[in-house]
Amino acid sequence: MQAVSFGEERKDADSKTEVIGNDCFLGQIATFMENLHLSYDEVVYKIPYRNLVIMQKDKLHAVYGSKVDKESGRSMSERRRKNKKKEK
């Protein structure tokens, strides 16, 4: 198994942001303990590494910008028709 840096696991494929630090295993342990509020025993002995990474990625976090809601094609076309009628 080849080691992958923690920053490579944390960033999205298309993301331009970078995560720096945690280049050694002890840094990763400290980060898991701090961010997931786990004990050393849980991080090192009880929870598998893959699960810790998933838990870290899935943790609730604040996001910024406008929210894009998913719409059906039907509702989009109805809105277009209403807008065209208003323009006339």
PDB file of N, CA, C and O in Angstrom:
ATOM      1  N   MET A   1       0.838  -1.170   0.000  1.00  0.00           N
ATOM      2  CA  MET A   1       0.000   0.000   0.000  1.00  0.00           C
ATOM      3  C   MET A   1       0.890   1.242   0.000  1.00  0.00           C
ATOM      4  O   MET A   1       1.790   1.370   0.830  1.00  0.00           O
ATOM      5  N   GLN A   2       0.637   2.138  -0.921  1.00  0.00           N
ATOM      6  CA  GLN A   2       1.441   3.349  -1.029  1.00  0.00           C
ATOM      7  C   GLN A   2       0.786   4.481  -0.235  1.00  0.00           C
ATOM      8  O   GLN A   2      -0.425   4.691  -0.308  1.00  0.00           O
ATOM      9  N   ALA A   3       1.601   5.193   0.514  1.00  0.00           N
ATOM     10  CA  ALA A   3       1.078   6.299   1.312  1.00  0.00           C
ATOM     11  C   ALA A   3       0.736   7.480   0.413  1.00  0.00           C
ATOM     12  O   ALA A   3       1.483   7.813  -0.507  1.00  0.00           O
ATOM     13  N   VAL A   4      -0.381   8.097   0.685  1.00  0.00           N
ATOM     14  CA  VAL A   4      -0.831   9.279  -0.040  1.00  0.00           C
ATOM     15  C   VAL A   4      -0.888  10.407   0.971  1.00  0.00           C
ATOM     16  O   VAL A   4      -1.319  10.208   2.107  1.00  0.00           O
ATOM     17  N   SER A   5      -0.457  11.584   0.566  1.00  0.00           N
ATOM     18  CA  SER A   5      -0.490  12.698   1.518  1.00  0.00           C
ATOM     19  C   SER A   5      -1.930  13.036   1.867  1.00  0.00           C
ATOM     20  O   SER A   5      -2.844  12.876   1.058  1.00  0.00           O
ATOM     21  N   PHE A   6      -2.103  13.502   3.084  1.00  0.00           N
ATOM     22  CA  PHE A   6      -3.435  13.807   3.582  1.00  0.00           C
ATOM     23  C   PHE A   6      -4.105  14.892   2.751  1.00  0.00           C
ATOM     24  O   PHE A   6      -5.320  14.863   2.555  1.00  0.00           O
ATOM     25  N   GLY A   7      -3.327  15.843   2.264  1.00  0.00           N
ATOM     26  CA  GLY A   7      -3.873  16.911   1.436  1.00  0.00           C
ATOM     27  C   GLY A   7      -4.467  16.388   0.142  1.00  0.00           C
ATOM     28  O   GLY A   7      -5.468  16.919  -0.340  1.00  0.00           O
ATOM     29  N   GLU A   8      -3.865  15.356  -0.425  1.00  0.00           N
ATOM     30  CA  GLU A   8      -4.392  14.778  -1.670  1.00  0.00           C
ATOM     31  C   GLU A   8      -5.721  14.087  -1.429  1.00  0.00           C
ATOM     32  O   GLU A   8      -6.579  14.080  -2.312  1.00  0.00           O
ATOM     33  N   GLU A   9      -5.909  13.506  -0.249  1.00  0.00           N
ATOM     34  CA  GLU A   9      -7.166  12.840   0.060  1.00  0.00           C
ATOM     35  C   GLU A   9      -8.266  13.838   0.355  1.00  0.00           C
ATOM     36  O   GLU A   9      -9.438  13.546   0.116  1.00  0.00           O
ATOM     37  N   ARG A  10      -7.920  15.006   0.869  1.00  0.00           N
ATOM     38  CA  ARG A  10      -8.905  15.970   1.321  1.00  0.00           C
ATOM     39  C   ARG A  10      -9.449  16.868   0.221  1.00  0.00           C
ATOM     40  O   ARG A  10     -10.564  17.374   0.353  1.00  0.00           O
ATOM     41  N   LYS A  11      -8.708  17.084  -0.858  1.00  0.00           N
ATOM     42  CA  LYS A  11      -9.192  18.044  -1.854  1.00  0.00           C
ATOM     43  C   LYS A  11     -10.014  17.357  -2.934  1.00  0.00           C
ATOM     44  O   LYS A  11      -9.828  16.176  -3.230  1.00  0.00           O
ATOM     45  N   ASP A  12     -10.932  18.130  -3.515  1.00  0.00           N
ATOM     46  CA  ASP A  12     -11.752  17.632  -4.613  1.00  0.00           C
ATOM     47  C   ASP A  12     -10.904  17.555  -5.876  1.00  0.00           C
ATOM     48  O   ASP A  12      -9.872  18.218  -5.976  1.00  0.00           O
ATOM     49  N   ALA A  13     -11.331  16.760  -6.824  1.00  0.00           N
ATOM     50  CA  ALA A  13     -10.568  16.561  -8.054  1.00  0.00           C
ATOM     51  C   ALA A  13     -10.409  17.856  -8.845  1.00  0.00           C
ATOM     52  O   ALA A  13      -9.348  18.104  -9.418  1.00  0.00           O
ATOM     53  N   ASP A  14     -11.455  18.682  -8.883  1.00  0.00           N
ATOM     54  CA  ASP A  14     -11.419  19.908  -9.685  1.00  0.00           C
ATOM     55  C   ASP A  14     -11.048  21.141  -8.870  1.00  0.00           C
ATOM     56  O   ASP A  14     -11.055  22.253  -9.398  1.00  0.00           O
ATOM     57  N   SER A  15     -10.730  20.961  -7.611  1.00  0.00           N
ATOM     58  CA  SER A  15     -10.494  22.091  -6.724  1.00  0.00           C
ATOM     59  C   SER A  15      -9.134  22.726  -6.948  1.00  0.00           C
ATOM     60  O   SER A  15      -8.150  22.038  -7.221  1.00  0.00           O
ATOM     61  N   LYS A  16      -9.090  24.051  -6.829  1.00  0.00           N
ATOM     62  CA  LYS A  16      -7.829  24.774  -6.935  1.00  0.00           C
ATOM     63  C   LYS A  16      -7.247  25.062  -5.557  1.00  0.00           C
ATOM     64  O   LYS A  16      -6.102  25.502  -5.442  1.00  0.00           O
ATOM     65  N   THR A  17      -8.040  24.813  -4.502  1.00  0.00           N
ATOM     66  CA  THR A  17      -7.545  25.043  -3.149  1.00  0.00           C
ATOM     67  C   THR A  17      -6.595  23.925  -2.744  1.00  0.00           C
ATOM     68  O   THR A  17      -6.664  22.807  -3.255  1.00  0.00           O
ATOM     69  N   GLU A  18      -5.721  24.251  -1.828  1.00  0.00           N
ATOM     70  CA  GLU A  18      -4.752  23.266  -1.355  1.00  0.00           C
ATOM     71  C   GLU A  18      -4.850  23.124   0.149  1.00  0.00           C
ATOM     72  O   GLU A  18      -5.099  24.099   0.857  1.00  0.00           O
ATOM     73  N   VAL A  19      -4.658  21.923   0.630  1.00  0.00           N
ATOM     74  CA  VAL A  19      -4.578  21.661   2.053  1.00  0.00           C
ATOM     75  C   VAL A  19      -3.117  21.380   2.343  1.00  0.00           C
ATOM     76  O   VAL A  19      -2.523  20.479   1.750  1.00  0.00           O
ATOM     77  N   ILE A  20      -2.536  22.147   3.255  1.00  0.00           N
ATOM     78  CA  ILE A  20      -1.125  21.954   3.551  1.00  0.00           C
ATOM     79  C   ILE A  20      -0.977  21.439   4.966  1.00  0.00           C
ATOM     80  O   ILE A  20      -1.868  21.621   5.796  1.00  0.00           O
ATOM     81  N   GLY A  21       0.139  20.802   5.243  1.00  0.00           N
ATOM     82  CA  GLY A  21       0.386  20.234   6.555  1.00  0.00           C
ATOM     83  C   GLY A  21      -0.007  18.770   6.594  1.00  0.00           C
ATOM     84  O   GLY A  21      -0.368  18.180   5.576  1.00  0.00           O
ATOM     85  N   ASN A  22       0.068  18.191   7.786  1.00  0.00           N
ATOM     86  CA  ASN A  22      -0.278  16.779   8.001  1.00  0.00           C
ATOM     87  C   ASN A  22       0.513  15.865   7.076  1.00  0.00           C
ATOM     88  O   ASN A  22      -0.039  14.935   6.489  1.00  0.00           O
ATOM     89  N   ASP A  23       1.800  16.131   6.951  1.00  0.00           N
ATOM     90  CA  ASP A  23       2.638  15.304   6.085  1.00  0.00           C
ATOM     91  C   ASP A  23       3.121  14.049   6.784  1.00  0.00           C
ATOM     92  O   ASP A  23       3.679  13.160   6.140  1.00  0.00           O
ATOM     93  N   CYS A  24       2.919  13.961   8.074  1.00  0.00           N
ATOM     94  CA  CYS A  24       3.331  12.748   8.788  1.00  0.00           C
ATOM     95  C   CYS A  24       2.112  12.162   9.497  1.00  0.00           C
ATOM     96  O   CYS A  24       1.090  12.828   9.661  1.00  0.00           O
ATOM     97  N   PHE A  25       2.240  10.934   9.904  1.00  0.00           N
ATOM     98  CA  PHE A  25       1.122  10.224  10.521  1.00  0.00           C
ATOM     99  C   PHE A  25       0.700  10.871  11.838  1.00  0.00           C
ATOM    100  O   PHE A  25      -0.490  10.905  12.153  1.00  0.00           O
ATOM    101  N   LEU A  26       1.656  11.385  12.607  1.00  0.00           N
ATOM    102  CA  LEU A  26       1.307  12.020  13.881  1.00  0.00           C
ATOM    103  C   LEU A  26       0.465  13.280  13.663  1.00  0.00           C
ATOM    104  O   LEU A  26      -0.433  13.574  14.452  1.00  0.00           O
ATOM    105  N   GLY A  27       0.754  14.020  12.595  1.00  0.00           N
ATOM    106  CA  GLY A  27      -0.056  15.187  12.268  1.00  0.00           C
ATOM    107  C   GLY A  27      -1.474  14.800  11.894  1.00  0.00           C
ATOM    108  O   GLY A  27      -2.427  15.497  12.243  1.00  0.00           O
ATOM    109  N   GLN A  28      -1.613  13.699  11.192  1.00  0.00           N
ATOM    110  CA  GLN A  28      -2.942  13.217  10.822  1.00  0.00           C
ATOM    111  C   GLN A  28      -3.714  12.774  12.050  1.00  0.00           C
ATOM    112  O   GLN A  28      -4.910  13.042  12.164  1.00  0.00           O
ATOM    113  N   ILE A  29      -3.038  12.095  12.971  1.00  0.00           N
ATOM    114  CA  ILE A  29      -3.696  11.664  14.202  1.00  0.00           C
ATOM    115  C   ILE A  29      -4.209  12.878  14.965  1.00  0.00           C
ATOM    116  O   ILE A  29      -5.351  12.893  15.424  1.00  0.00           O
ATOM    117  N   ALA A  30      -3.360  13.899  15.100  1.00  0.00           N
ATOM    118  CA  ALA A  30      -3.762  15.107  15.813  1.00  0.00           C
ATOM    119  C   ALA A  30      -4.945  15.788  15.139  1.00  0.00           C
ATOM    120  O   ALA A  30      -5.850  16.275  15.818  1.00  0.00           O
ATOM    121  N   THR A  31      -4.947  15.825  13.820  1.00  0.00           N
ATOM    122  CA  THR A  31      -6.045  16.455  13.087  1.00  0.00           C
ATOM    123  C   THR A  31      -7.350  15.694  13.281  1.00  0.00           C
ATOM    124  O   THR A  31      -8.396  16.301  13.508  1.00  0.00           O
ATOM    125  N   PHE A  32      -7.292  14.368  13.193  1.00  0.00           N
ATOM    126  CA  PHE A  32      -8.501  13.565  13.422  1.00  0.00           C
ATOM    127  C   PHE A  32      -9.033  13.780  14.841  1.00  0.00           C
ATOM    128  O   PHE A  32     -10.238  13.934  15.041  1.00  0.00           O
ATOM    129  N   MET A  33      -8.142  13.787  15.808  1.00  0.00           N
ATOM    130  CA  MET A  33      -8.557  13.975  17.196  1.00  0.00           C
ATOM    131  C   MET A  33      -9.213  15.337  17.390  1.00  0.00           C
ATOM    132  O   MET A  33     -10.238  15.439  18.064  1.00  0.00           O
ATOM    133  N   GLU A  34      -8.640  16.372  16.811  1.00  0.00           N
ATOM    134  CA  GLU A  34      -9.160  17.726  16.990  1.00  0.00           C
ATOM    135  C   GLU A  34     -10.460  17.945  16.231  1.00  0.00           C
ATOM    136  O   GLU A  34     -11.432  18.445  16.797  1.00  0.00           O
ATOM    137  N   ASN A  35     -10.486  17.580  14.972  1.00  0.00           N
ATOM    138  CA  ASN A  35     -11.653  17.878  14.130  1.00  0.00           C
ATOM    139  C   ASN A  35     -12.838  16.967  14.377  1.00  0.00           C
ATOM    140  O   ASN A  35     -13.984  17.403  14.270  1.00  0.00           O
ATOM    141  N   LEU A  36     -12.585  15.715  14.703  1.00  0.00           N
ATOM    142  CA  LEU A  36     -13.679  14.761  14.906  1.00  0.00           C
ATOM    143  C   LEU A  36     -13.983  14.536  16.381  1.00  0.00           C
ATOM    144  O   LEU A  36     -14.888  13.774  16.722  1.00  0.00           O
ATOM    145  N   HIS A  37     -13.228  15.201  17.262  1.00  0.00           N
ATOM    146  CA  HIS A  37     -13.426  15.090  18.711  1.00  0.00           C
ATOM    147  C   HIS A  37     -13.351  13.631  19.168  1.00  0.00           C
ATOM    148  O   HIS A  37     -14.240  13.128  19.856  1.00  0.00           O
ATOM    149  N   LEU A  38     -12.276  12.978  18.768  1.00  0.00           N
ATOM    150  CA  LEU A  38     -12.041  11.583  19.128  1.00  0.00           C
ATOM    151  C   LEU A  38     -10.844  11.481  20.056  1.00  0.00           C
ATOM    152  O   LEU A  38     -10.018  12.391  20.126  1.00  0.00           O
ATOM    153  N   SER A  39     -10.760  10.365  20.766  1.00  0.00           N
ATOM    154  CA  SER A  39      -9.601  10.128  21.626  1.00  0.00           C
ATOM    155  C   SER A  39      -8.478   9.483  20.810  1.00  0.00           C
ATOM    156  O   SER A  39      -8.696   8.977  19.709  1.00  0.00           O
ATOM    157  N   TYR A  40      -7.286   9.515  21.377  1.00  0.00           N
ATOM    158  CA  TYR A  40      -6.132   8.891  20.728  1.00  0.00           C
ATOM    159  C   TYR A  40      -6.399   7.403  20.505  1.00  0.00           C
ATOM    160  O   TYR A  40      -6.091   6.866  19.441  1.00  0.00           O
ATOM    161  N   ASP A  41      -6.967   6.746  21.504  1.00  0.00           N
ATOM    162  CA  ASP A  41      -7.263   5.317  21.421  1.00  0.00           C
ATOM    163  C   ASP A  41      -8.213   5.014  20.265  1.00  0.00           C
ATOM    164  O   ASP A  41      -8.023   4.036  19.543  1.00  0.00           O
ATOM    165  N   GLU A  42      -9.237   5.853  20.089  1.00  0.00           N
ATOM    166  CA  GLU A  42     -10.193   5.646  18.997  1.00  0.00           C
ATOM    167  C   GLU A  42      -9.523   5.819  17.638  1.00  0.00           C
ATOM    168  O   GLU A  42      -9.752   5.030  16.721  1.00  0.00           O
ATOM    169  N   VAL A  43      -8.699   6.847  17.513  1.00  0.00           N
ATOM    170  CA  VAL A  43      -8.058   7.138  16.228  1.00  0.00           C
ATOM    171  C   VAL A  43      -7.038   6.069  15.865  1.00  0.00           C
ATOM    172  O   VAL A  43      -6.983   5.636  14.714  1.00  0.00           O
ATOM    173  N   VAL A  44      -6.239   5.640  16.819  1.00  0.00           N
ATOM    174  CA  VAL A  44      -5.132   4.728  16.522  1.00  0.00           C
ATOM    175  C   VAL A  44      -5.556   3.265  16.518  1.00  0.00           C
ATOM    176  O   VAL A  44      -5.104   2.496  15.670  1.00  0.00           O
ATOM    177  N   TYR A  45      -6.417   2.867  17.454  1.00  0.00           N
ATOM    178  CA  TYR A  45      -6.689   1.443  17.623  1.00  0.00           C
ATOM    179  C   TYR A  45      -8.079   0.992  17.198  1.00  0.00           C
ATOM    180  O   TYR A  45      -8.240  -0.154  16.779  1.00  0.00           O
ATOM    181  N   LYS A  46      -9.070   1.837  17.290  1.00  0.00           N
ATOM    182  CA  LYS A  46     -10.450   1.367  17.101  1.00  0.00           C
ATOM    183  C   LYS A  46     -11.036   1.638  15.724  1.00  0.00           C
ATOM    184  O   LYS A  46     -11.687   0.761  15.155  1.00  0.00           O
ATOM    185  N   ILE A  47     -10.823   2.832  15.173  1.00  0.00           N
ATOM    186  CA  ILE A  47     -11.473   3.207  13.921  1.00  0.00           C
ATOM    187  C   ILE A  47     -10.472   3.058  12.777  1.00  0.00           C
ATOM    188  O   ILE A  47      -9.382   3.628  12.837  1.00  0.00           O
ATOM    189  N   PRO A  48     -10.823   2.301  11.735  1.00  0.00           N
ATOM    190  CA  PRO A  48      -9.909   2.143  10.596  1.00  0.00           C
ATOM    191  C   PRO A  48      -9.627   3.479   9.895  1.00  0.00           C
ATOM    192  O   PRO A  48     -10.478   4.368   9.858  1.00  0.00           O
ATOM    193  N   TYR A  49      -8.432   3.598   9.349  1.00  0.00           N
ATOM    194  CA  TYR A  49      -7.991   4.841   8.703  1.00  0.00           C
ATOM    195  C   TYR A  49      -8.955   5.286   7.609  1.00  0.00           C
ATOM    196  O   TYR A  49      -9.276   6.471   7.511  1.00  0.00           O
ATOM    197  N   ARG A  50      -9.410   4.362   6.798  1.00  0.00           N
ATOM    198  CA  ARG A  50     -10.333   4.703   5.707  1.00  0.00           C
ATOM    199  C   ARG A  50     -11.610   5.346   6.260  1.00  0.00           C
ATOM    200  O   ARG A  50     -12.120   6.310   5.689  1.00  0.00           O
ATOM    201  N   ASN A  51     -12.116   4.817   7.358  1.00  0.00           N
ATOM    202  CA  ASN A  51     -13.317   5.391   7.974  1.00  0.00           C
ATOM    203  C   ASN A  51     -13.049   6.787   8.520  1.00  0.00           C
ATOM    204  O   ASN A  51     -13.909   7.664   8.434  1.00  0.00           O
ATOM    205  N   LEU A  52     -11.857   6.996   9.082  1.00  0.00           N
ATOM    206  CA  LEU A  52     -11.508   8.323   9.591  1.00  0.00           C
ATOM    207  C   LEU A  52     -11.494   9.357   8.466  1.00  0.00           C
ATOM    208  O   LEU A  52     -11.973  10.478   8.637  1.00  0.00           O
ATOM    209  N   VAL A  53     -10.946   8.973   7.325  1.00  0.00           N
ATOM    210  CA  VAL A  53     -10.901   9.891   6.179  1.00  0.00           C
ATOM    211  C   VAL A  53     -12.320  10.208   5.706  1.00  0.00           C
ATOM    212  O   VAL A  53     -12.631  11.360   5.403  1.00  0.00           O
ATOM    213  N   ILE A  54     -13.173   9.198   5.642  1.00  0.00           N
ATOM    214  CA  ILE A  54     -14.561   9.408   5.220  1.00  0.00           C
ATOM    215  C   ILE A  54     -15.280  10.310   6.221  1.00  0.00           C
ATOM    216  O   ILE A  54     -16.014  11.218   5.830  1.00  0.00           O
ATOM    217  N   MET A  55     -15.066  10.055   7.516  1.00  0.00           N
ATOM    218  CA  MET A  55     -15.693  10.884   8.545  1.00  0.00           C
ATOM    219  C   MET A  55     -15.230  12.333   8.422  1.00  0.00           C
ATOM    220  O   MET A  55     -16.024  13.260   8.585  1.00  0.00           O
ATOM    221  N   GLN A  56     -13.956  12.523   8.136  1.00  0.00           N
ATOM    222  CA  GLN A  56     -13.393  13.875   8.005  1.00  0.00           C
ATOM    223  C   GLN A  56     -14.010  14.600   6.808  1.00  0.00           C
ATOM    224  O   GLN A  56     -14.348  15.780   6.905  1.00  0.00           O
ATOM    225  N   LYS A  57     -14.157  13.901   5.683  1.00  0.00           N
ATOM    226  CA  LYS A  57     -14.729  14.520   4.486  1.00  0.00           C
ATOM    227  C   LYS A  57     -16.211  14.821   4.656  1.00  0.00           C
ATOM    228  O   LYS A  57     -16.720  15.802   4.114  1.00  0.00           O
ATOM    229  N   ASP A  58     -16.911  13.958   5.424  1.00  0.00           N
ATOM    230  CA  ASP A  58     -18.356  14.068   5.547  1.00  0.00           C
ATOM    231  C   ASP A  58     -18.782  14.992   6.682  1.00  0.00           C
ATOM    232  O   ASP A  58     -19.979  15.207   6.878  1.00  0.00           O
ATOM    233  N   LYS A  59     -17.840  15.539   7.428  1.00  0.00           N
ATOM    234  CA  LYS A  59     -18.164  16.396   8.555  1.00  0.00           C
ATOM    235  C   LYS A  59     -18.863  17.667   8.077  1.00  0.00           C
ATOM    236  O   LYS A  59     -18.498  18.239   7.050  1.00  0.00           O
ATOM    237  N   LEU A  60     -19.867  18.099   8.829  1.00  0.00           N
ATOM    238  CA  LEU A  60     -20.579  19.324   8.490  1.00  0.00           C
ATOM    239  C   LEU A  60     -19.621  20.504   8.542  1.00  0.00           C
ATOM    240  O   LEU A  60     -18.770  20.591   9.427  1.00  0.00           O
ATOM    241  N   HIS A  61     -19.768  21.411   7.583  1.00  0.00           N
ATOM    242  CA  HIS A  61     -18.910  22.582   7.531  1.00  0.00           C
ATOM    243  C   HIS A  61     -19.664  23.734   6.876  1.00  0.00           C
ATOM    244  O   HIS A  61     -20.624  23.526   6.134  1.00  0.00           O
ATOM    245  N   ALA A  62     -19.219  24.928   7.160  1.00  0.00           N
ATOM    246  CA  ALA A  62     -19.868  26.117   6.588  1.00  0.00           C
ATOM    247  C   ALA A  62     -19.464  26.269   5.133  1.00  0.00           C
ATOM    248  O   ALA A  62     -18.310  26.041   4.771  1.00  0.00           O
ATOM    249  N   VAL A  63     -20.414  26.651   4.310  1.00  0.00           N
ATOM    250  CA  VAL A  63     -20.135  26.907   2.903  1.00  0.00           C
ATOM    251  C   VAL A  63     -20.559  28.339   2.592  1.00  0.00           C
ATOM    252  O   VAL A  63     -21.407  28.909   3.278  1.00  0.00           O
ATOM    253  N   TYR A  64     -19.968  28.903   1.565  1.00  0.00           N
ATOM    254  CA  TYR A  64     -20.241  30.286   1.202  1.00  0.00           C
ATOM    255  C   TYR A  64     -20.648  30.350  -0.261  1.00  0.00           C
ATOM    256  O   TYR A  64     -20.271  29.493  -1.060  1.00  0.00           O
ATOM    257  N   GLY A  65     -21.415  31.365  -0.600  1.00  0.00           N
ATOM    258  CA  GLY A  65     -21.876  31.514  -1.973  1.00  0.00           C
ATOM    259  C   GLY A  65     -23.359  31.242  -2.064  1.00  0.00           C
ATOM    260  O   GLY A  65     -24.019  31.031  -1.046  1.00  0.00           O
ATOM    261  N   SER A  66     -23.878  31.245  -3.252  1.00  0.00           N
ATOM    262  CA  SER A  66     -25.308  31.025  -3.423  1.00  0.00           C
ATOM    263  C   SER A  66     -25.599  29.540  -3.581  1.00  0.00           C
ATOM    264  O   SER A  66     -24.830  28.799  -4.193  1.00  0.00           O
ATOM    265  N   LYS A  67     -26.712  29.130  -3.022  1.00  0.00           N
ATOM    266  CA  LYS A  67     -27.119  27.730  -3.082  1.00  0.00           C
ATOM    267  C   LYS A  67     -27.848  27.484  -4.399  1.00  0.00           C
ATOM    268  O   LYS A  67     -28.709  28.270  -4.795  1.00  0.00           O
ATOM    269  N   VAL A  68     -27.505  26.409  -5.064  1.00  0.00           N
ATOM    270  CA  VAL A  68     -28.145  26.045  -6.315  1.00  0.00           C
ATOM    271  C   VAL A  68     -29.080  24.882  -6.021  1.00  0.00           C
ATOM    272  O   VAL A  68     -28.642  23.794  -5.646  1.00  0.00           O
ATOM    273  N   ASP A  69     -30.385  25.127  -6.197  1.00  0.00           N
ATOM    274  CA  ASP A  69     -31.374  24.090  -5.960  1.00  0.00           C
ATOM    275  C   ASP A  69     -31.607  23.298  -7.229  1.00  0.00           C
ATOM    276  O   ASP A  69     -31.597  23.850  -8.329  1.00  0.00           O
ATOM    277  N   LYS A  70     -31.816  22.008  -7.072  1.00  0.00           N
ATOM    278  CA  LYS A  70     -32.071  21.145  -8.208  1.00  0.00           C
ATOM    279  C   LYS A  70     -33.530  21.303  -8.628  1.00  0.00           C
ATOM    280  O   LYS A  70     -34.432  21.259  -7.792  1.00  0.00           O
ATOM    281  N   GLU A  71     -33.751  21.486  -9.907  1.00  0.00           N
ATOM    282  CA  GLU A  71     -35.108  21.653 -10.427  1.00  0.00           C
ATOM    283  C   GLU A  71     -35.368  20.637 -11.523  1.00  0.00           C
ATOM    284  O   GLU A  71     -34.449  20.145 -12.177  1.00  0.00           O
ATOM    285  N   SER A  72     -36.628  20.341 -11.703  1.00  0.00           N
ATOM    286  CA  SER A  72     -36.989  19.442 -12.797  1.00  0.00           C
ATOM    287  C   SER A  72     -37.072  20.239 -14.091  1.00  0.00           C
ATOM    288  O   SER A  72     -37.213  21.462 -14.070  1.00  0.00           O
ATOM    289  N   GLY A  73     -36.986  19.550 -15.196  1.00  0.00           N
ATOM    290  CA  GLY A  73     -37.090  20.201 -16.499  1.00  0.00           C
ATOM    291  C   GLY A  73     -38.440  20.845 -16.703  1.00  0.00           C
ATOM    292  O   GLY A  73     -38.551  21.895 -17.337  1.00  0.00           O
ATOM    293  N   ARG A  74     -39.464  20.215 -16.165  1.00  0.00           N
ATOM    294  CA  ARG A  74     -40.824  20.735 -16.314  1.00  0.00           C
ATOM    295  C   ARG A  74     -40.964  22.093 -15.626  1.00  0.00           C
ATOM    296  O   ARG A  74     -41.516  23.030 -16.203  1.00  0.00           O
ATOM    297  N   SER A  75     -40.463  22.199 -14.388  1.00  0.00           N
ATOM    298  CA  SER A  75     -40.607  23.475 -13.670  1.00  0.00           C
ATOM    299  C   SER A  75     -39.781  24.568 -14.345  1.00  0.00           C
ATOM    300  O   SER A  75     -40.189  25.729 -14.348  1.00  0.00           O
ATOM    301  N   MET A  76     -38.646  24.223 -14.908  1.00  0.00           N
ATOM    302  CA  MET A  76     -37.832  25.212 -15.614  1.00  0.00           C
ATOM    303  C   MET A  76     -38.555  25.723 -16.857  1.00  0.00           C
ATOM    304  O   MET A  76     -38.553  26.923 -17.130  1.00  0.00           O
ATOM    305  N   SER A  77     -39.169  24.817 -17.605  1.00  0.00           N
ATOM    306  CA  SER A  77     -39.862  25.243 -18.824  1.00  0.00           C
ATOM    307  C   SER A  77     -41.108  26.065 -18.486  1.00  0.00           C
ATOM    308  O   SER A  77     -41.447  26.996 -19.217  1.00  0.00           O
ATOM    309  N   GLU A  78     -41.789  25.736 -17.393  1.00  0.00           N
ATOM    310  CA  GLU A  78     -42.953  26.529 -16.978  1.00  0.00           C
ATOM    311  C   GLU A  78     -42.529  27.943 -16.610  1.00  0.00           C
ATOM    312  O   GLU A  78     -43.211  28.906 -16.959  1.00  0.00           O
ATOM    313  N   ARG A  79     -41.421  28.073 -15.915  1.00  0.00           N
ATOM    314  CA  ARG A  79     -40.926  29.391 -15.540  1.00  0.00           C
ATOM    315  C   ARG A  79     -40.532  30.195 -16.773  1.00  0.00           C
ATOM    316  O   ARG A  79     -40.758  31.404 -16.826  1.00  0.00           O
ATOM    317  N   ARG A  80     -39.944  29.530 -17.765  1.00  0.00           N
ATOM    318  CA  ARG A  80     -39.583  30.221 -19.016  1.00  0.00           C
ATOM    319  C   ARG A  80     -40.811  30.755 -19.730  1.00  0.00           C
ATOM    320  O   ARG A  80     -40.822  31.884 -20.220  1.00  0.00           O
ATOM    321  N   ARG A  81     -41.841  29.928 -19.780  1.00  0.00           N
ATOM    322  CA  ARG A  81     -43.078  30.355 -20.450  1.00  0.00           C
ATOM    323  C   ARG A  81     -43.688  31.562 -19.741  1.00  0.00           C
ATOM    324  O   ARG A  81     -44.152  32.495 -20.396  1.00  0.00           O
ATOM    325  N   LYS A  82     -43.690  31.550 -18.408  1.00  0.00           N
ATOM    326  CA  LYS A  82     -44.227  32.686 -17.655  1.00  0.00           C
ATOM    327  C   LYS A  82     -43.421  33.950 -17.920  1.00  0.00           C
ATOM    328  O   LYS A  82     -43.989  35.031 -18.076  1.00  0.00           O
ATOM    329  N   ASN A  83     -42.118  33.818 -17.971  1.00  0.00           N
ATOM    330  CA  ASN A  83     -41.258  34.983 -18.235  1.00  0.00           C
ATOM    331  C   ASN A  83     -41.473  35.533 -19.632  1.00  0.00           C
ATOM    332  O   ASN A  83     -41.456  36.748 -19.829  1.00  0.00           O
ATOM    333  N   LYS A  84     -41.677  34.649 -20.610  1.00  0.00           N
ATOM    334  CA  LYS A  84     -41.929  35.119 -21.975  1.00  0.00           C
ATOM    335  C   LYS A  84     -43.262  35.848 -22.073  1.00  0.00           C
ATOM    336  O   LYS A  84     -43.384  36.833 -22.801  1.00  0.00           O
ATOM    337  N   LYS A  85     -44.260  35.364 -21.338  1.00  0.00           N
ATOM    338  CA  LYS A  85     -45.570  36.023 -21.352  1.00  0.00           C
ATOM    339  C   LYS A  85     -45.482  37.404 -20.711  1.00  0.00           C
ATOM    340  O   LYS A  85     -46.149  38.338 -21.157  1.00  0.00           O
ATOM    341  N   LYS A  86     -44.663  37.542 -19.665  1.00  0.00           N
ATOM    342  CA  LYS A  86     -44.498  38.847 -18.991  1.00  0.00           C
ATOM    343  C   LYS A  86     -43.816  39.854 -19.915  1.00  0.00           C
ATOM    344  O   LYS A  86     -44.130  41.043 -19.870  1.00  0.00           O
ATOM    345  N   GLU A  87     -42.897  39.396 -20.741  1.00  0.00           N
ATOM    346  CA  GLU A  87     -42.158  40.285 -21.654  1.00  0.00           C
ATOM    347  C   GLU A  87     -43.053  40.862 -22.735  1.00  0.00           C
ATOM    348  O   GLU A  87     -42.806  41.969 -23.212  1.00  0.00           O
ATOM    349  N   LYS A  88     -44.081  40.138 -23.126  1.00  0.00           N
ATOM    350  CA  LYS A  88     -44.982  40.586 -24.212  1.00  0.00           C
ATOM    351  C   LYS A  88     -45.888  41.649 -23.783  1.00  0.00           C
ATOM    352  O   LYS A  88     -46.699  42.127 -24.576  1.00  0.00           O
TER     353      LYS A  88
END
